[in-house]
C-alpha cells in the first residue's frame, strides 16, 4: 500500500509541474462537474448514451460481452487517489460524443453564465491538444494504474514488486521512444 501511495504522490508531483497537464486535468474536472451539475444534464447524458447504444446495436457495431454496455456516468476524480483520474479519463473517452451533446444542449437551452461555461468547455475539449492530452494521460495512467493496483495487493513480494516497477518503466520508456506516432494516429482518428 505504501509503495502504491508513493507512486501516486510521484505522479501528482510530476503532473502538477507541467502546466499543460495541470490545465488539462482542471478542464477534465470542469467537464465532469458541468455535465453532472444537475439531474437534467445527467438524464440527458444517460439518454444520449442509450440512443448511441441503440444505433450501434442496429448497425451491428455493438461489442457485447460480460460487463460491457452497462449504464454508467462520468466518473469524478478523487483528491486522495490519483489513479481515480484514470477512471475519469476512460469515462470521458467512452462518452465523448454524449458529453459534447449535453454541453451543446446547455448552450442551446440557457443563454446565461452556465451556457458560457459550457461553450468554453466545448471549444476546449474539441481541440487536438485536449484530445492528445486525454489519450496521452490515459496511456500513462493506464500503465501506472496497473502497477498501482498490483502494489496494493497484500500478498505482494518485494521481488515481484520490483519486477513490476521495472516492467512499467520499460513500457513508459518504449512509449516515449517508439509510441508517439501510434498515439498521434489514435488521437487523429478519434
N, C-alpha and C positions, 0 to 999 in steps of 0.2 A: 504494500500500500504506500509506503514512504517513497519507494522508487517511482511509482506512478505519479504521486503528488509532485515530486521533484521534476519529473518530465513535464508535467502541466505548468509548473512555475517557470520553467525554462522557455516553454512555448509562449507563454504570456509576455515574458520579458522581451523576447525577440520580436514578437508581433507588435508590441507597443512602441518599439523603437523605429519601426518602419511606418512612416506617416501614411503611405498609400494603403497599407494593410489595415492600419488603425482606422482610417476613414472608411475603408470597405466594410469592416465589421460594424462600425457605427451606422452605416447605411443599411446593412442587412438587418440589424436590430430595429431600426426605424421602420423598415418594411414590415417586419413581423408585428410590431406594435400597431402600426397604422391599419394593416389589413385585419388584425384581430381586435380592433378598438371597440367594436360594437357587435351585438348579436346579428344585426342586419348584414354586416360585412362578412362575418363568419358563415352565416347561412348562404350568402351569395357565393362565397368561395366553395362551400360544400356542394351547392347546386351546380356550379360550373364544373367541378371535378366529376360529378355524376354524369353530366352531359358529355364530357370528354370520354368517360368510360363507355358510355352507350355508343358513341360514334366509333371508338376503337373496336368495340365488340362487333358492331355492324360491318365494319370494314375488315374484319378478321385479323386485326392487328394487335389484339389484346393478348398479352402474355399472361398465362394462367399458371397457377401452382399454389402450393400450400403457403399461406401467409401473404400472398400477393393481393393487390386491389382492395385492401382494407380501407375503411373510411378513416381519414386522417386529417390533421390540421397542421399549420405551420408550427414548428417546434421552437420554443423560446430557449435562448442560450442562458445557462446559469452562470452566475458570477464565480461560484466556487469550483465548478467542474469545467475546465477548459475543453474537455472532449465533448461536452454538450454542444459546442459550436459546430462540431461535425454533423450532428443530427439536424441542426438548423440549416446548414448548407445543403444537405441532402433533401430536406423538405422544400427548400426554395427551388432547387433544380427540378424536382419532380412535379412541382405545382406552378412552375414559372408562368405558363400561359394563363392559368387561372388567377394568379396574383395580378398579372397585368390587367386582366378583365375586371377584377374588383377595383383596382386603382382607377381604371377608366370610368367605372360606374360612379365612384366617388367624385371624380372630376365633372362628370355629366350632371349628376344629381344635386351637387352642392356648390353653388358659386360663393364660397366663403374661404376662411383660412384653412379648413380641412382639405378643400379641393386644391388649394395652392400647394400644400404639403404633398398631396397625392401626385400632383403634376410634377413637382420637383423630383420626387422619388421615382416616378415612372421614367422621366427623362434620364435619370442616372442609371437605373437598372437596365435600360435598353442600350447602354453604351458597350462597346467592345471591352473597354477597360474593366467595367464591373464584372462582366461575364468571364473575362480572363482571370480576374482575381477569385471569382467564385469557383472556377474549376481548378485553379492552382491550389487554393487552400483546401479544396475537397481532397485532392490527391495527397497533399502534405499531411493534413489532419487524419486522412484515412490510414496512412502508413503509421503515424504515431498513435492513432486510436487503437489499432490492433496491438501495438506494443503496450500501450497503457492498460488495455484490458487483460493482457497476459500478465503484466506485472502485478495486477491486483489480486490474482488468484492466490489463495492461502497456501497451496501446495507447491509453490514455485521454488525451484532450487536456484541458487545464485549462479551456477554454471550455465544453466539453461537461460536464465535472465540475461546474462552477458552475451550469449549467442544470439538472443533476440535483439538486443541492442545493436550488435554488430550487423545483423541482417538488415535492420531498419536503416542504419547508417549507409550500408551498401546500396540499398534501394533509393535512398534520397540522393546519394552521390550519382548513381546511374541516371536518375531523373534529371539532375542538374546538367549532366554532360550529354545525355542522349535523348531525353524525353521532351525537349522543348517543341520540336516540330509536330509531334503527335498531339501535344497539348494545344498548340495553335490550331491544328486541324479540327480537334474536338470542339474548341471554342467557336471556330468559324462555322462549323456545321450546326451548332446549337442555335 
